[in-house]
């Protein structure tokens, strides 16, 4: 008796069914994550990022995966963690190695600026104290010109 219905093994048929059920992503997870951050003019939290990226790639991404990817992107200096917002911001690479982030307490607007003088001062202070710094950023809370009425 021959129980084989075709030339494919059971493992090959099962593998083909799994492939057919799994959605084909439109773009990679990391690409979608970076695009989402770069298209946002405000810091974005990890849970919101998980929802936005899931929609962009066509299948569910969980926040723990987003946190792992963000940790790597922050360590590489591509993304900034904005502590006052507990959220993430795509780093403007043209600003240099030490950005100043201004965060409006009223409307949530965020801007990045270059801080060359402070970078030199922080580097010197760290060296004097034997601290091996990897990167800096300065976060300043206040009110933007629009909210301050200027």
C-alpha positions in Angstrom: 0.0 0.0 0.0 1.2 3.5 -0.8 0.0 6.2 1.5 1.8 9.1 -0.1 -0.6 11.4 -2.0 2.2 13.3 -3.8 5.9 13.6 -4.0 6.1 16.0 -1.0 7.0 14.6 2.5 4.7 15.4 5.5 7.3 17.9 6.8 7.3 19.8 3.5 3.5 20.0 3.3 3.4 21.2 6.9 6.1 23.8 6.2 4.2 25.0 3.1 1.0 25.4 5.2 2.8 27.5 7.8 4.3 29.7 5.2 1.0 30.3 3.5 -0.7 31.3 6.8 2.0 33.7 8.0 1.6 37.2 6.5 4.4 38.5 4.4 5.8 41.7 6.1 5.8 44.8 3.9 9.0 46.0 5.5 11.4 44.9 8.3 10.6 45.6 11.9 13.7 47.8 12.4 13.0 49.8 9.3 9.4 50.4 10.3 10.5 51.3 13.8 13.0 53.9 12.5 10.5 55.3 9.9 7.8 55.7 12.6 10.2 57.6 14.9 11.6 59.7 12.1 8.1 60.7 10.9 7.0 61.7 14.4 7.6 65.3 15.6 7.2 64.2 19.3 8.7 61.5 21.5 6.8 58.2 21.2 6.3 55.6 23.9 7.2 51.9 23.4 3.5 50.8 23.5 2.5 53.3 20.9 5.5 52.3 18.8 4.4 48.7 19.0 1.0 49.5 17.7 2.2 51.8 14.9 5.0 49.4 13.8 2.5 46.4 13.9 0.2 48.3 11.6 3.1 49.2 9.3 4.5 45.7 8.9 1.2 43.8 8.9 1.6 41.6 12.0 1.6 42.1 15.8 4.8 43.3 17.4 4.9 43.2 21.2 6.3 46.0 23.4 9.1 43.8 24.8 10.5 43.4 21.2 10.2 47.2 20.8 12.1 47.8 24.0 14.9 45.5 23.0 15.3 47.2 19.6 15.1 50.6 21.2 17.9 49.7 23.7 20.2 48.9 20.8 19.2 52.0 18.8 19.8 54.2 21.9 23.2 52.5 22.6 24.1 53.2 18.9 23.1 56.9 19.2 20.4 56.7 16.6 17.5 57.2 19.0 17.3 59.3 22.2 15.4 58.3 25.3 13.5 61.4 26.6 13.3 60.7 30.3 10.7 63.4 31.1 8.3 61.8 28.6 9.4 58.2 29.1 9.4 58.0 25.3 11.8 57.9 22.4 12.9 60.4 19.7 14.7 59.9 16.4 18.0 61.7 16.8 18.9 64.4 14.3 22.3 63.3 13.2 23.2 66.7 11.8 23.1 68.2 15.3 26.3 66.5 16.3 27.2 64.2 19.2 25.6 66.2 22.0 22.1 67.4 21.3 20.0 69.6 23.6 16.4 68.6 23.7 13.9 71.2 24.7 10.5 69.8 25.9 7.5 72.0 26.3 5.6 71.1 29.5 2.3 72.5 28.0 2.0 71.3 24.4 4.7 68.5 24.4 6.6 70.1 21.5 10.2 68.9 21.3 13.2 70.5 19.5 16.8 69.4 19.1 19.7 71.8 19.1 23.5 71.5 18.9 25.6 72.1 22.1 29.3 72.1 21.1 30.5 74.2 24.1 28.7 72.0 26.6 30.0 68.8 24.9 33.6 70.0 25.5 32.8 70.9 29.1 31.1 67.6 29.8 34.0 65.6 28.2 36.5 67.5 30.2 34.6 67.0 33.5 34.2 63.2 32.8 37.9 62.8 32.0 38.9 64.7 35.2 36.8 62.3 37.2 38.0 59.2 35.3 34.5 58.5 34.0 34.4 56.9 30.5 31.4 58.5 28.9 29.8 57.1 25.8 27.5 59.9 24.8 25.6 62.9 26.2 22.4 64.7 25.7 20.9 67.5 27.6 17.1 67.6 28.3 15.6 71.0 29.1 12.0 71.3 30.3 10.0 74.5 30.0 7.6 76.3 27.7 8.0 76.7 24.0 7.6 80.3 22.5 4.0 79.6 21.4 2.9 78.4 24.9 4.9 81.1 26.6 3.1 83.7 24.6 6.3 85.1 22.9 
